[in-house]
Amino acid sequence: MGCTTKQTLRLAFHGSVLANILLVITLVGLFIVRQTLRNQDIPTTASPETRPEPLTDTAGQICIPCDLQETTDTLYEFILRPNDNSTLCCLPQDDNLQNTILELLHGQNRPIWNADGQFDLRWWRERNHAAHLYAYFNSKGVVWNTHAHKTSFVRNLKLTEDGQLMIPEFSGAGLYFVYSFFTFDFSDVADGSDLPVGNHTVYKTSSSIINGDRDLLWTAKVGGRHKSKRQTSFLCGVVNINKFDKMESEATTYVAGENVTPNHINRALCSNFFGMFKILDFGNA
């Protein structure tokens, strides 16, 4: 009876050891198979940055050049890095949005559709008490004009000879959203040197103060120790503007010991703009 019990226990022990060995072998085999399948799947799950021809990607997105990084918090759908190390920011598939952007960028007269049918960019130019200006340059520096692009206009405001936007009638008085954008290009500055300092400002001159100084509303600085060769500045805000009040925006660059100039402001079309539009009449503000 005692011998039989010992033999039974011995057989059970040997069976347990054998079962554990088989289990380990099975797990190792499954792991090897899993790794093999994963390696085979890598080419079919490559990241978007290796996708050829990103500007005509099959999902229908539109991609435009940008300087954002993959980790940047952005409203773009995703960011591509083609083989030439450039960066493309891609917008979701939306025919209305895409056509609007292409129209603004290239003036291609593309049709833009909504639920009611076809329309164009007239809504932009026909906003009441509004203006959108692009910069050009002459011997005096930055000059604003309404002829650089089809999206530039002045409606029920006045652009003075000094480049100020003025409210000509009391009907135009109210609460305005004012904005200004400048692009600074320091590509000709030697590597390792401090960049020139760029100043970007927005002023308001009030008609209620006779011969009064203009008020500085907003200002920003770029360049200096910030080493990026191309930098941008965007200023905006909401302002109460009365009849005959004037708004203006300026940008200059300077190096210590030298004159203030517009030399490092990018002169490409649409790189610099200034505008405003009325949000509320004074009676509703």
Summary of the structure (lengths in Angstrom):
residues: 285
radius of gyration: 31.9
end to end distance: 103.8
largest distance: 122.0
contacts: 723
relative contact order: 0.12
helix: 24%
strand: 35%
